[in-house]
Amino acid sequence: MRFRSGLATGLTFACLLVASATGARAADAAPAWLLAVTRQPSTTEVADSTSLVLLDENIVTIGTNGRRVTRQRQVIRILKREGREAAIARIHFAAKADKISDFRAWLIPAEGETRSFGRKDVVEIATAPEALYADTRAAVINAAAEADAGGVFGWEGTLDERSTLGQGFQWLQTTTPVAVARVIVRVPKDWRLDGRVRGLASIAPQVEGDSYAWELRDLPAFSEEPYGPGATSAAINLVYDIRPPRSASGMRTFDSWADVVTYAGELHDRPAQPDPSIEARARELCSEAATPWDKIRVLSTYAQKLRYISIAMNLGTGGGFRPNPATDVLRCGYGDCKDKTTLLRALLASQGVKAWPVLCFSGDPTAASDGWPSPLQFNHVFTAIELGDMAVPDATFVVEHPGIGRVLLFDPTDPHCRIGDFPAYNQGASVLICSPGTTELSPVPIAPPEKNHLRRRAKVAIEPGGGARLGVFEAFTGAAAAEIRDAYEHESKLNEAFERQLQGVHPGAVLNRVELKGLDTEDRITLRTGFGAPRYSRPIRDQLLVFMPIVRLKESSGPLPAGPRKHPILLPSMSLDESTEFLLPDGYRVSELGAPLVLEREFGRYELSLTQGEKNIIVRRVSTMHGGVHPAARYEEIRSFVESARKAEATPIVLERVATP
């Protein structure tokens, strides 16, 4: 599901490096407003940034007819040659509903004449290339090929768009430092505006008549932190609600989450009504289902296996939120998240089971907040299935709703999470269950660590020359199993994919065996591998063999940087039980063995033990991490925990050659 709000624009950057316009242009002086910006002294801290936004200005004029006209201006100084890619102007629009005018740009080099860009330099590109059908477009002026360090790129353009929602969203902070970020919203006479800046202390607008203005200066670049939220929830932004008088009711406004639920019901409920074709397919699918739970499981799995194709049409009139009728989705055999949810609701309804759409921001559990009732906070839809007093095999993702009782949360879009499970990247998220009685957001449960479990048993035969022969057995459940399904989705390419992964850790490794079971049929997935690693240990002067106590099958992440920390820490919920037996080669004995380690904290536990035998070493590693959101103030405690474990695992085992008589 894609929306035209600022929430989705960050996803299009990679699509914008199109070829720049060619052909000679006559030199043209930059306009006075642009020159005035370039002459203003800047005190913005740029650190190692390659570019600096001198001005990011949006002036929004709201019309009584539902039109919204935004004049955009942006000025970027290129600080380093690597910053040339910032010299791109872009305006996002819906092809059938919006109009762009006065789109121009200027490139002022450090030396030489100013270069102007106009209508003939504009290229239109798709911003959702993965979508089968999409109205989303971007008009682009690309001056990156001509820009260089010391130059300034400025542009302006006007977007006239139709909007049925009386709300707005605007980024103020980006991944580049911003000297001046300014948003001005003008409403008709007798209308008012409620707005607030998120990510900073309360900032009141400057109000003059029917004009509301926010201006921020010297904003640092937003940078993501390890285990931290993304820009969607953590970067500074402005949200506002347009409040027309009661007589002007054409624009949809929201005073509460109940209002958003009503709006979602108007969009989602009618398309989810079953017809004879839906009823026939449900009867066919459930022909061997013995219990109500069996019916839910069969129908949910069917919707989940339906091909996912993004569809983003009629965005200017709310199409980004409106699903296609379930009958059309069934006939076509594909759909996006809202379509798959709608089809599942219709199938369940035909069997007497109620289900409701759930609005979610996918990929960042901290993105949606209670303080702003708005459908613009969400980019994804999944399903809440009413259970009543029905027993289910696993109640991890069953929640109690004040209006409808027990419901099971299920995402038919994620192809790797079975019914009863839920995508790890959305656990803990605040979501809106669009059913009677909903007045606030609900948290998605976080699975206990033991549900997302990896059990590993390995045997490593160390060879005198530094090589090793390894056999590894792994069993995955929960989110760990979903990750394996995602990584090895095409089982026919399993050997190729695993060998490529293995080479990143053990150069020259020779894969002898890889066997994956349960990929399609079981909640538990097992993986057996056998391989030879010619450089597993490091020989020293033909007397010592040095190797790590932990068997790695893929590259691990780097160390966590020291503070300070700005944003919360998002920890995964997971557990590990690992035992590795190292068989010593003849003629060698243990010279150095790392120390055991036990770490116990509120958020997790870690234990590493090393036991020496006459001809072997047993290394056992057991860890538990409790998922959740932790305040930034706890970062050093969490970092110390993670880095202590990492240090212990990086302490090598040393074998020495036994002197022969």
C-alpha positions in Angstrom: 0.0 0.0 0.0 1.4 3.3 -1.0 0.3 6.8 0.0 1.2 10.2 -1.5 1.9 11.6 1.9 5.5 12.4 3.0 5.5 9.1 4.8 6.3 7.3 1.5 8.6 9.7 -0.3 11.8 8.4 1.3 11.2 5.1 -0.5 11.6 6.7 -4.0 15.1 8.2 -3.7 16.8 5.2 -5.3 14.6 5.6 -8.4 15.5 9.2 -9.1 19.0 8.9 -10.6 17.7 9.2 -14.1 19.7 10.5 -17.0 20.1 14.3 -16.9 18.7 16.3 -19.7 21.2 16.9 -22.6 21.6 19.7 -25.1 23.0 23.2 -24.8 21.1 25.8 -22.9 21.7 29.5 -22.8 23.0 30.9 -19.5 20.2 32.4 -17.4 20.4 34.4 -14.2 19.1 32.9 -11.1 16.0 34.6 -9.6 16.4 37.1 -6.8 14.9 34.9 -4.1 17.5 32.2 -4.9 20.4 34.6 -4.8 19.2 36.1 -1.6 19.3 32.6 0.0 22.8 31.9 -1.2 24.1 35.2 0.3 22.7 34.5 3.8 25.4 33.4 6.2 24.9 29.9 7.6 25.9 28.6 11.1 24.5 25.1 10.5 26.8 22.3 11.7 27.6 20.1 8.6 30.0 17.6 10.1 31.0 15.2 7.3 27.8 15.8 5.2 28.4 16.2 1.5 25.6 18.8 1.0 23.7 21.4 3.0 20.0 22.4 2.4 20.1 26.2 2.7 16.3 26.4 2.4 13.4 24.0 2.3 10.2 25.9 2.0 6.6 24.7 1.4 3.8 27.2 1.2 0.4 25.4 1.2 -2.8 27.1 0.2 -6.0 25.2 1.1 -9.1 25.9 -1.1 -12.7 25.6 -0.1 -13.2 23.2 -3.1 -10.8 20.6 -1.6 -7.8 21.6 -3.7 -4.5 22.0 -2.1 -1.8 24.1 -3.8 1.8 23.9 -2.6 4.6 26.0 -3.8 7.9 24.3 -3.1 11.3 25.9 -3.0 14.6 24.2 -2.1 18.2 25.4 -2.2 21.1 23.0 -1.8 24.8 23.8 -1.5 27.1 21.0 -2.7 29.9 20.7 -0.1 31.8 17.8 -1.6 31.9 16.2 -5.0 30.1 13.2 -3.5 27.2 15.5 -2.8 26.3 16.0 -6.5 23.4 13.6 -6.2 21.6 16.2 -4.1 21.2 18.4 -7.2 17.9 16.8 -8.1 14.5 18.5 -8.0 11.4 16.3 -7.6 7.7 16.8 -7.2 5.5 13.8 -6.4 2.0 13.7 -7.8 -1.0 11.6 -8.7 -1.2 11.4 -12.5 -5.0 11.7 -12.9 -5.7 14.1 -10.1 -2.8 16.6 -9.8 -1.2 19.4 -11.8 2.3 20.7 -11.8 3.2 24.2 -12.9 6.2 26.6 -12.8 8.7 23.8 -12.3 12.1 25.3 -12.8 15.7 24.9 -11.5 19.0 26.7 -11.5 22.6 25.5 -11.0 25.0 28.1 -9.8 28.6 26.7 -10.1 31.5 27.8 -8.0 32.9 29.2 -11.2 31.2 30.0 -14.5 27.7 30.9 -15.6 24.4 29.9 -14.1 22.6 27.1 -15.8 18.8 27.1 -15.9 16.4 24.2 -16.4 12.8 24.4 -17.5 10.0 22.4 -19.0 12.1 20.6 -21.6 14.4 19.3 -18.9 11.6 17.7 -16.8 11.5 13.9 -16.8 8.5 12.0 -15.5 9.2 8.7 -13.7 7.2 6.1 -11.8 7.8 6.2 -8.0 6.3 2.8 -7.4 7.9 0.6 -10.1 6.9 -2.6 -8.2 3.2 -1.8 -8.5 1.2 -3.4 -11.3 -1.0 -0.3 -11.5 -0.1 3.1 -10.0 -1.0 6.7 -10.4 2.1 7.8 -8.4 4.6 9.7 -10.5 7.4 12.2 -9.9 8.5 15.1 -12.1 12.3 15.3 -11.9 14.9 17.8 -13.0 18.3 16.1 -12.6 21.4 18.3 -12.5 23.6 15.8 -10.7 25.9 15.2 -13.7 26.7 18.9 -14.0 27.0 19.8 -10.3 30.2 19.9 -8.3 31.6 21.0 -5.0 31.1 24.6 -4.2 28.0 24.9 -6.4 24.4 25.7 -5.5 21.3 24.0 -6.9 17.9 25.7 -6.4 14.5 24.9 -7.7 10.8 25.8 -7.3 7.5 24.4 -8.5 3.8 24.4 -7.7 1.7 21.3 -7.1 -2.1 21.6 -7.4 -3.7 18.5 -5.9 -7.1 17.2 -4.9 -7.3 16.0 -1.4 -10.3 14.5 0.4 -8.5 14.4 3.8 -8.3 17.6 6.0 -4.8 16.7 7.2 -1.2 17.3 6.2 2.2 15.9 6.9 5.6 17.5 6.1 9.2 16.4 6.8 11.3 19.1 8.3 14.5 17.0 9.0 16.2 15.0 6.3 19.4 12.9 6.0 21.1 16.2 5.1 21.6 19.2 7.5 19.0 21.9 6.9 19.8 25.6 7.6 16.1 26.8 7.2 13.0 24.6 7.1 9.8 26.6 6.6 6.2 25.5 6.3 3.4 28.0 5.7 -0.2 26.9 5.6 -3.0 29.2 4.4 -6.6 28.3 5.0 -9.8 30.0 3.8 -11.4 32.7 5.9 -13.2 31.4 9.0 -11.2 28.2 8.8 -8.6 27.3 11.3 -5.6 25.0 11.6 -4.3 22.8 14.4 -0.7 21.7 13.9 2.3 20.5 15.9 6.0 19.7 15.3 6.9 16.2 16.3 10.4 15.3 17.5 11.0 18.6 19.3 9.7 20.5 22.2 6.4 22.3 21.5 6.8 24.9 18.8 3.9 27.3 18.3 3.2 28.6 14.8 3.3 32.3 13.8 -0.3 33.2 13.0 -1.2 36.1 10.8 -4.9 36.1 9.9 -5.5 32.8 8.1 -1.8 32.0 7.7 0.1 29.6 10.0 3.9 29.4 9.7 6.5 27.2 11.3 10.2 27.9 10.8 13.1 25.8 12.2 16.8 26.6 11.8 20.0 24.6 11.9 18.5 21.2 11.9 21.2 18.4 12.0 21.1 15.6 9.5 19.0 12.6 10.7 21.0 9.5 11.0 19.7 6.1 12.0 21.2 4.3 15.0 21.8 0.6 15.5 18.6 -1.1 16.8 16.9 2.3 16.4 13.7 3.6 14.7 13.8 4.9 11.2 13.2 8.5 10.0 9.5 7.8 9.8 9.1 7.9 13.5 12.2 9.7 14.7 12.9 12.5 12.2 11.4 15.9 13.0 8.1 16.5 11.1 5.0 18.7 11.1 1.5 17.3 11.2 -1.6 19.4 11.0 -5.4 19.2 10.9 -7.5 21.6 8.8 -10.7 22.7 10.6 -13.3 24.0 8.2 -16.6 25.4 9.6 -19.5 22.8 9.8 -21.1 24.2 6.6 -18.0 23.2 4.6 -18.2 19.5 5.1 -16.6 18.2 1.9 -13.2 17.6 3.5 -12.8 14.6 5.9 -11.5 15.5 9.3 -10.8 13.4 12.3 -11.2 14.4 16.0 -10.6 10.9 17.4 -9.6 7.4 16.6 -13.3 6.4 16.5 -13.6 8.8 13.5 -10.7 7.1 11.7 -12.4 3.7 12.4 -15.6 5.0 10.8 -13.7 6.2 7.8 -11.9 2.9 7.4 -15.2 1.0 7.6 -16.7 3.1 4.8 -13.7 2.1 2.6 -13.2 -1.5 3.6 -16.5 -3.1 4.6 -18.5 -3.0 1.3 -15.6 -4.5 -0.8 -15.4 -7.4 1.8 -19.0 -8.6 1.2 -19.0 -12.2 -0.1 -20.9 -13.1 -3.3 -21.7 -16.5 -4.8 -18.2 -16.9 -6.2 -16.6 -16.2 -2.8 -19.0 -18.6 -1.1 -18.2 -21.3 -3.6 -14.5 -21.0 -3.3 -14.7 -21.0 0.5 -16.8 -24.2 0.5 -14.3 -25.8 -1.8 -11.4 -24.9 0.4 -13.1 -25.9 3.6 -14.5 -29.2 2.3 -12.3 -31.2 4.6 -12.1 -28.7 7.5 -13.5 -30.4 10.6 -13.6 -27.5 13.0 -14.0 -23.7 12.9 -10.3 -23.3 13.6 -9.5 -25.6 10.6 -11.6 -23.3 8.4 -9.8 -20.2 9.6 -6.4 -21.9 9.1 -7.3 -23.1 5.5 -8.8 -19.7 4.4 -6.0 -17.7 5.9 -3.3 -19.8 4.2 -5.1 -19.4 0.9 -5.2 -15.6 1.2 -1.5 -15.6 2.3 -0.4 -17.6 -0.8 -2.2 -15.2 -3.1 0.3 -13.4 -5.3 1.2 -9.9 -3.8 1.2 -7.1 -6.3 1.1 -3.5 -5.3 -1.8 -1.4 -6.7 -2.0 2.4 -6.1 -4.8 4.0 -8.0 -7.0 7.1 -7.6 -4.8 8.4 -4.8 -6.2 11.9 -5.0 -9.6 10.6 -3.9 -8.5 8.2 -1.2 -7.6 5.3 -3.5 -4.5 4.6 -1.5 -6.7 3.5 1.3 -9.5 1.8 -0.7 -9.3 -1.9 -1.4 -10.6 -3.6 -4.5 -13.7 -5.7 -4.2 -13.0 -9.2 -2.9 -14.7 -10.7 -5.9 -12.3 -8.9 -8.2 -9.3 -10.0 -6.1 -10.5 -13.6 -6.3 -11.0 -13.5 -10.0 -7.6 -11.8 -10.7 -5.6 -13.9 -8.3 -3.5 -11.1 -6.9 -3.6 -8.0 -4.8 -1.8 -5.8 -2.3 -2.1 -5.9 1.5 -5.6 -4.3 1.7 -6.8 -6.5 -1.1 -5.6 -9.7 0.5 -7.2 -8.6 3.8 -10.5 -7.8 2.1 -10.5 -11.2 0.3 -9.8 -13.1 3.6 -12.6 -11.2 5.4 -15.0 -12.1 2.6 -14.0 -15.8 2.7 -14.3 -15.9 6.5 -17.7 -14.1 6.4 -19.0 -16.7 4.0 -18.2 -19.3 6.7 -19.8 -17.3 9.5 -16.5 -15.9 10.9 -16.2 -12.1 11.3 -12.9 -10.3 10.7 -11.8 -6.7 10.7 -9.1 -4.6 8.9 -6.2 -3.4 11.1 -4.2 -0.3 10.1 -0.5 -0.5 10.8 2.8 1.2 9.9 4.9 -1.7 8.7 8.6 -1.9 9.5 8.9 0.5 12.5 6.9 -0.4 15.6 7.4 3.2 17.0 6.0 5.0 14.0 2.3 5.4 14.9 1.5 7.5 17.9 -1.7 8.1 19.9 -1.5 11.9 19.7 -2.6 12.3 16.1 -5.7 10.4 15.0 -5.0 10.0 11.2 -5.0 7.4 8.6 -1.9 9.0 7.2 0.1 7.4 10.0 -0.3 3.9 8.4 1.1 2.2 5.3 -0.2 -1.4 5.8 -3.3 -3.4 6.5 -3.7 -6.8 8.0 -6.5 -8.8 9.7 -8.1 -9.3 13.1 -10.2 -12.5 13.2 -12.9 -12.8 15.8 -12.5 -16.0 17.9 -15.2 -15.7 20.6 -14.5 -18.6 22.9 -12.8 -20.7 20.2 -9.7 -22.5 21.3 -6.6 -22.0 19.2 -3.3 -23.9 19.2 -1.2 -20.8 19.9 -2.6 -17.7 21.6 0.5 -15.6 21.4 -1.1 -13.1 19.0 -4.6 -13.3 20.4 -5.6 -10.0 22.0 -8.7 -8.9 24.0 -10.6 -6.1 22.2 -13.1 -4.0 24.3 -15.7 -4.1 21.6 -15.5 -7.5 20.1 -13.7 -9.7 22.5 -10.9 -12.1 21.6 -9.3 -11.6 18.1 -6.4 -13.3 16.4 -4.0 -10.9 14.6 -2.9 -12.4 11.2 -1.0 -10.8 8.3 -2.0 -12.4 5.0 0.6 -10.3 3.2 3.7 -11.8 4.8 4.4 -15.1 3.0 6.6 -16.6 5.7 4.6 -16.3 8.9 2.0 -19.0 9.4 -1.4 -18.5 11.0 -0.8 -18.1 14.7 2.5 -16.3 14.1 3.2 -12.7 13.2 6.0 -10.8 11.4 8.7 -9.9 13.8 9.2 -6.5 12.2 5.7 -5.5 13.3 5.6 -7.0 16.8 5.1 -4.3 19.4 3.6 -1.9 16.9 0.7 0.3 17.8 -2.2 -0.5 15.4 -5.8 0.5 14.8 -8.3 -2.4 14.9 -11.1 -1.0 12.8 -14.1 -2.5 14.6 -16.9 -1.4 16.8 -15.7 -0.1 20.2 -12.2 1.0 19.1 -11.3 4.3 20.6 -7.5 4.0 20.7 -4.5 2.2 19.3 -3.7 -1.4 20.4 -0.3 -2.9 20.8 0.6 -6.0 18.9 2.0 -8.6 21.3 5.7 -9.4 21.3 6.4 -13.1 21.1 8.3 -14.5 24.1 12.0 -15.4 23.3 11.4 -19.1 23.4 8.9 -18.8 20.5 11.6 -17.3 18.2 14.2 -20.0 18.8 17.3 -21.4 17.2 18.7 -24.7 18.4 22.2 -25.5 16.9 24.4 -28.5 17.3 27.8 -28.5 15.5 30.8 -30.8 15.3 34.1 -29.4 14.0 37.1 -31.6 13.3 40.2 -29.4 13.4 43.0 -30.5 11.0 46.7 -30.0 11.6 47.2 -27.8 8.6 44.6 -25.3 9.7 41.6 -26.6 7.9 38.5 -28.2 9.4 35.5 -30.4 8.6 32.2 -29.2 9.9 28.8 -30.6 10.4 26.0 -28.4 11.6 22.4 -29.1 12.5 20.0 -26.2 13.1 16.3 -26.1 14.1 14.3 -22.8 13.7 10.9 -21.8 15.0 8.9 -18.6 15.0 10.6 -15.5 13.6 13.8 -17.5 13.2 11.9 -19.9 10.9 10.4 -17.0 9.0 13.8 -15.6 8.3 15.0 -18.9 6.9 11.9 -19.1 4.7 12.7 -15.7 3.4 16.4 -16.3 2.8 15.8 -19.7 1.1 12.4 -19.1 -0.5 13.5 -20.8 -3.8 14.6 -24.2 -2.5 16.0 -25.1 -5.9 18.7 -22.5 -5.4 19.5 -23.5 -1.9 23.0 -24.9 -2.6 24.0 -21.8 -4.6 22.6 -19.4 -2.0 24.1 -21.2 1.0 27.5 -21.6 -0.6 27.6 -17.9 -1.5 26.7 -17.0 2.1 29.3 -19.4 3.4 32.1 -18.0 1.3 31.7 -14.6 3.0 32.7 -16.2 6.3 35.0 -19.1 5.3 36.9 -18.3 2.1 37.5 -21.4 0.0 34.9 -23.5 1.8 33.6 -26.6 0.0 30.0 -27.4 0.6 29.4 -31.1 0.9 25.8 -31.2 2.1 22.9 -28.9 2.6 19.5 -30.3 3.5 16.5 -28.1 4.4 13.2 -29.6 5.7 9.9 -28.1 6.7 10.1 -25.1 4.5 6.6 -25.5 3.2 4.8 -27.8 5.6 6.1 -27.3 9.1 6.3 -24.6 11.7 9.7 -26.0 12.6 12.4 -25.8 9.9 15.6 -27.9 10.1 18.8 -27.3 8.2 21.7 -29.8 8.0 25.0 -28.7 6.5 28.4 -30.2 6.0 31.4 -28.4 4.6 35.1 -28.2 4.6 36.9 -25.0 5.5 40.6 -25.0 4.5 41.4 -21.9 6.5 39.2 -22.4 9.6 42.2 -22.0 12.0 45.4 -20.0 11.7 48.7 -21.9 12.0 51.5 -20.1 13.7 55.1 -21.2 13.1 53.9 -24.8 12.7 53.5 -24.9 16.4 50.1 -23.3 17.2 46.5 -23.5 15.8 44.3 -20.5 16.6 40.5 -20.5 15.9 37.3 -18.8 17.2 35.1 -20.7 19.7 31.9 -19.9 17.7 31.0 -21.4 14.4 29.7 -18.7 12.0 27.7 -19.7 9.0 27.1 -16.1 7.9 28.7 -12.7 8.5 27.9 -11.1 11.8 27.1 -7.5 12.4 29.8 -5.1 13.5 30.3 -3.7 17.1 27.8 -1.2 18.5 29.3 2.3 18.6 29.7 4.1 21.8 27.1 6.8 22.7 25.7 9.3 23.0 22.3 7.9 21.9 19.3 10.0 20.7 16.7 7.4 19.9 15.1 4.4 21.7 16.5 1.0 21.3 14.3 -1.7 19.6 15.4 -5.1 20.8 14.3 -8.3 19.0 12.7 -11.2 20.9 14.8 -14.3 20.4 16.6 -17.2 22.1 19.5 -19.5 21.2 20.7 -22.8 22.4 24.0 -23.9 20.9 26.5 -26.6 21.5 29.7 -27.1 19.5 32.2 -30.0 19.9 35.7 -29.3 18.6 37.7 -32.4 17.9 41.4 -31.9 18.4 43.9 -33.2 15.8 46.4 -35.7 16.9 49.6 -34.2 18.3 47.9 -31.1 19.7 46.7 -30.0 23.1 44.9 -27.0 24.5 47.2 -24.1 25.2 44.7 -21.3 25.8 40.9 -21.5 26.4 38.7 -18.4 26.9 37.0 -17.7 30.2 33.3 -18.5 30.7 30.9 -15.6 30.9 27.4 -15.1 32.4 25.5 -11.9 31.9 22.1 -11.3 33.5 20.0 -8.2 32.8 16.3 -7.3 32.8 16.3 -7.4 29.0 18.3 -10.6 28.5 20.6 -13.3 29.6 23.8 -14.7 28.0 25.9 -17.7 29.1 29.1 -19.0 27.4 30.9 -22.0 28.8 34.0 -23.9 27.5 34.8 -27.4 28.7 38.1 -29.1 27.9 38.3 -32.9 27.4 41.2 -35.1 26.5 40.5 -35.0 22.8 37.8 -32.4 22.5 36.4 -29.0 23.6 32.7 -28.4 24.2 31.6 -24.8 23.7 28.0 -24.0 24.9 26.2 -20.8 24.2 22.7 -20.0 25.5 21.1 -16.6 25.2 17.8 -15.0 25.6 16.7 -11.5 24.5 13.4 -10.0 25.5 12.0 -7.9 22.7 10.7 -4.4 23.3 11.4 -0.7 23.2 13.9 0.7 25.7 14.8 4.3 26.4 18.0 5.8 25.0 19.3 6.2 28.5 19.8 2.5 28.7 21.9 2.3 25.5 25.2 2.0 27.3 23.9 -0.8 29.5 22.6 -2.7 26.5 25.8 -2.0 24.5 28.0 -3.2 27.3 25.9 -6.4 27.4 26.2 -7.0 23.7 29.9 -6.1 23.4 30.9 -8.2 26.4 29.3 -11.2 24.7 31.0 -10.3 21.4 34.4 -10.0 23.1 34.1 -13.4 24.7 33.1 -15.0 21.4 36.1 -13.3 19.8 38.6 -14.7 22.3 40.4 -17.4 20.3 41.1 -21.0 21.4 44.8 -21.8 21.0 46.1 -25.4 20.4 49.8 -26.2 20.7 51.7 -29.0 19.1 52.8 -31.6 21.6 56.6 -32.2 21.7 57.5 -35.6 20.4 60.1 -37.6 22.4 
